[in-house]
Amino acid sequence: MATLTSGDILDILKGGNYPYPLQFFRRRQKYVIYPSIEIVKTQPDSKSTSDAVKYTITSAWEVRLYIKYTRPLGIEEDDRADIENEIMRVLEEADLEPKGKIFFESLRWSKSPLDAEVFGSISTLSIEVHDIVPIEDGIIGAYDILELNSETPTPTRVQILGYTVNSEGVSIESHQDDQLLTYYDPSMKRELEFTITYLSTNTMDGVINTASKGREEVKGKLVRGTVTQKYNFFIGNTTKSGQYADVEKSTTQFYVTGNWEVAKENVYEELILSETAIAKLTKQT
């Protein structure tokens, strides 16, 4: 279940830079203090499902900003807008639950005037967060990460938006005997070949272009769910797609040539040794 709480949101909002001091509350106030902010959970965590493999957890809150106007209206309105924008900024920059994996996050402001006894306004920010959870031990795509140049102090990590296995395993050929019985024979074993789609960035484009043009193996990691595989890659063709009102996406082919590991001395070594290397090690011992 989702673990985001009203206290988490309150701590995030307290870190904002506001034009004047505000008081914060995790509950609805009986007697409102001005200026102040309330964080109220308006919908308990609810679970819904539309298929047999995953369900969605939905949580909702309201952030209410109470302001009493005691200065010229233009100044009060400008400060109110600054506070609203700062609240949006800190919430958008925060890593809400599930950490790094918000599948849907909605932030909507509404504003209403206070009654005649108090001249001011109430601004209400509605927050809705959806989390997707597999019913069994299936892999949710949002947890797929590709890392390249893993042997360097600053490897490049990218969120995988789409993952397709082009080939892996053994190719099978069939043939028939005189009795028309069909037999199956393994003909070729293929390493993993896959294609990923990701957001185009200058950093990722530079890594891909350098590795592809250099035609050299790249050490990397493929994180799928809770499993991390360390692979040597050859990087193949890249295609891109972009639209006027959308972000550009890249799709790149990767060819796995083997695995790697890190020795105790923090030296990267191949898991598969050549026959010559094995002979030398055997001779030394």
C-alpha positions in Angstrom: 0.0 0.0 0.0 1.0 3.6 -0.4 3.0 5.0 2.4 2.7 8.8 1.7 1.2 10.6 4.7 0.0 14.1 5.5 3.1 14.5 7.6 5.3 13.9 4.5 3.5 16.6 2.5 3.7 19.0 5.5 7.5 18.5 5.7 7.8 19.1 2.0 5.8 22.3 2.2 7.7 23.6 5.2 10.8 23.6 3.0 9.4 26.2 0.7 10.5 29.8 0.5 7.5 32.0 1.1 7.1 35.8 1.2 6.1 35.8 4.8 5.8 33.2 7.7 3.1 30.6 7.5 1.7 28.2 10.1 1.1 24.6 9.1 -1.5 22.1 10.3 -2.1 18.4 9.6 -5.8 18.8 10.3 -8.8 21.1 9.6 -8.7 24.1 12.0 -11.7 24.8 14.1 -10.7 28.5 14.5 -8.6 29.5 11.4 -5.3 31.2 11.9 -4.2 33.6 9.2 -2.0 33.1 7.2 -1.9 29.3 7.5 -1.8 26.1 5.5 -3.8 22.9 6.2 -3.0 19.5 4.9 -6.0 17.2 5.0 -6.3 13.7 3.6 -9.6 13.6 1.7 -9.5 10.0 0.4 -8.2 7.0 2.3 -6.0 4.7 0.3 -8.3 2.8 -2.1 -7.6 -0.2 -4.3 -9.1 -0.8 -7.7 -8.3 -3.2 -10.5 -9.2 -3.5 -14.2 -7.4 -6.7 -15.0 -6.0 -9.9 -13.3 -2.4 -8.9 -13.1 -2.2 -5.5 -11.3 -4.2 -3.1 -9.2 -4.0 0.7 -8.6 -3.9 2.4 -5.2 -5.3 5.9 -5.2 -4.7 8.5 -2.4 -5.9 12.1 -2.2 -5.2 15.2 -0.1 -6.1 18.9 0.0 -3.7 21.7 0.8 -5.7 24.7 1.9 -4.0 28.2 2.0 -5.8 30.7 4.2 -5.0 34.4 3.7 -6.5 37.5 5.3 -6.0 40.7 3.3 -4.6 43.5 5.4 -2.6 45.3 2.8 -3.5 46.7 -0.7 -5.2 44.1 -2.8 -2.6 43.9 -5.5 0.2 43.2 -3.0 -1.9 40.5 -1.3 -2.7 38.8 -4.6 0.9 38.9 -5.8 2.0 37.2 -2.6 -0.8 34.7 -2.8 0.3 33.7 -6.3 3.9 33.4 -5.1 2.9 31.1 -2.3 0.8 28.9 -4.6 3.6 28.7 -7.2 6.1 27.8 -4.4 3.8 25.1 -3.1 3.6 23.6 -6.6 7.3 23.8 -7.1 8.3 21.9 -3.9 5.7 19.2 -4.5 6.7 18.7 -8.1 10.4 18.5 -7.1 9.8 16.2 -4.2 10.2 12.4 -4.6 6.7 11.3 -3.4 5.8 7.7 -2.7 6.4 5.3 -4.3 9.9 6.7 -4.4 10.8 7.6 -8.0 7.7 5.9 -9.4 4.7 8.1 -9.6 2.5 6.6 -12.2 -0.1 9.5 -12.0 0.1 12.7 -10.1 -2.5 15.4 -10.3 -2.2 18.9 -8.8 -5.2 21.2 -9.2 -5.7 24.7 -7.7 -9.1 26.3 -6.9 -9.8 29.6 -5.2 -12.8 31.0 -3.3 -13.3 34.3 -1.3 -13.8 34.3 2.4 -17.1 35.4 3.9 -17.9 39.0 4.7 -16.5 38.8 8.2 -12.9 38.2 7.0 -11.6 39.8 3.8 -9.3 37.3 2.2 -9.2 34.1 0.2 -9.0 30.3 0.5 -6.8 28.6 -2.1 -7.2 24.8 -2.3 -4.8 22.5 -4.0 -6.2 19.0 -4.7 -3.5 16.3 -4.8 -4.2 12.8 -6.2 -1.5 10.1 -6.4 -1.9 6.7 -8.1 0.5 3.8 -7.4 0.4 0.6 -9.6 1.2 -2.7 -7.8 1.4 -6.2 -9.5 -0.9 -8.8 -8.0 1.7 -11.6 -8.3 5.4 -11.2 -8.6 5.2 -9.6 -12.0 7.5 -6.8 -13.2 6.1 -3.3 -13.4 7.8 -1.4 -16.3 8.3 1.8 -14.2 11.0 0.0 -12.2 13.1 -0.9 -15.3 16.4 1.0 -15.4 19.3 0.8 -17.9 22.8 1.8 -16.8 25.7 2.3 -19.1 29.4 2.8 -18.4 29.1 1.1 -15.1 32.8 0.9 -14.6 33.1 4.7 -14.4 32.5 6.8 -11.2 29.5 8.5 -12.9 27.5 5.9 -14.9 24.6 7.0 -17.1 21.2 5.8 -15.9 18.0 6.0 -17.9 14.4 5.2 -17.1 13.2 2.5 -19.6 9.8 3.5 -21.2 9.5 0.4 -23.4 11.3 -2.9 -23.3 11.2 -5.6 -26.1 13.2 -8.8 -26.3 14.1 -9.4 -29.9 15.7 -12.8 -29.4 17.1 -15.0 -26.7 17.7 -18.7 -26.3 17.8 -21.4 -28.9 16.5 -21.5 -32.5 14.6 -24.7 -33.4 14.4 -26.4 -36.8 11.9 -29.1 -37.6 12.1 -31.9 -40.0 10.1 -35.0 -40.9 10.9 -38.6 -41.4 9.4 -41.0 -44.0 6.5 -41.7 -41.6 5.8 -37.9 -41.6 6.7 -37.7 -37.9 8.1 -34.3 -37.0 11.3 -33.9 -35.1 12.8 -30.7 -33.6 16.5 -30.0 -33.4 18.3 -27.0 -31.8 20.1 -25.1 -34.6 21.5 -21.9 -33.0 21.9 -20.4 -29.6 21.5 -16.7 -29.4 22.4 -14.3 -26.6 20.0 -11.7 -25.4 19.1 -9.0 -27.9 16.6 -6.3 -26.8 15.3 -2.9 -27.7 14.5 -0.1 -25.2 12.7 3.2 -25.6 13.7 6.1 -23.4 13.5 9.9 -23.3 16.1 11.6 -25.5 18.6 13.6 -23.4 21.9 15.2 -24.4 23.7 13.0 -21.9 22.2 9.7 -23.1 22.5 10.7 -26.8 26.2 11.4 -26.3 26.8 8.0 -24.6 24.9 6.1 -27.2 26.6 7.9 -30.1 30.1 7.4 -28.7 29.5 3.7 -28.0 27.8 3.0 -31.3 30.4 4.8 -33.5 33.3 3.3 -31.5 32.0 -0.3 -32.0 33.2 -1.2 -28.6 31.6 -3.2 -25.8 30.0 -1.2 -23.0 29.6 -2.4 -19.5 26.2 -1.8 -18.1 23.4 -3.0 -15.9 19.8 -3.9 -16.7 17.5 -3.5 -13.8 14.1 -5.3 -14.1 11.9 -5.3 -11.0 14.1 -6.6 -8.2 16.7 -8.3 -10.4 19.9 -6.6 -11.7 21.9 -8.2 -14.5 25.4 -7.0 -15.4 25.9 -7.2 -19.1 28.5 -6.3 -21.7 26.7 -4.6 -24.6 27.2 -3.8 -28.2 25.0 -0.9 -29.1 23.2 -1.0 -32.4 20.8 1.2 -34.3 18.9 4.1 -32.7 15.7 5.6 -34.0 14.0 8.7 -32.7 10.4 10.0 -32.6 9.3 13.5 -31.6 6.2 15.7 -32.0 5.6 19.4 -31.7 3.9 19.2 -28.3 5.5 16.0 -27.0 9.0 15.0 -25.7 11.3 13.2 -28.0 11.9 9.5 -27.5 14.7 7.3 -28.6 14.6 3.5 -29.3 18.0 1.7 -29.3 19.0 -1.9 -30.0 21.3 -3.7 -27.5 23.3 -6.9 -28.1 24.5 -8.8 -25.0 27.9 -10.4 -25.4 28.5 -11.7 -21.9 28.4 -10.8 -18.2 30.9 -9.0 -15.9 31.6 -8.7 -12.2 33.6 -6.5 -9.8 36.6 -8.1 -8.1 37.5 -7.3 -4.5 40.2 -5.0 -5.7 37.4 -3.1 -7.5 38.9 -4.2 -10.8 36.3 -5.2 -13.5 36.9 -8.7 -14.8 35.0 -10.9 -17.3 33.2 -13.9 -16.0 34.1 -15.9 -19.1 37.8 -16.5 -19.5 39.5 -17.5 -22.7 41.1 -21.0 -23.0 44.5 -19.2 -23.1 43.9 -17.3 -19.9 42.7 -20.5 -18.2 45.8 -22.3 -19.3 48.1 -19.6 -17.9 46.3 -19.5 -14.6 46.5 -23.3 -14.3 50.2 -23.2 -15.1 50.9 -20.5 -12.4 49.2 -22.6 -9.7 
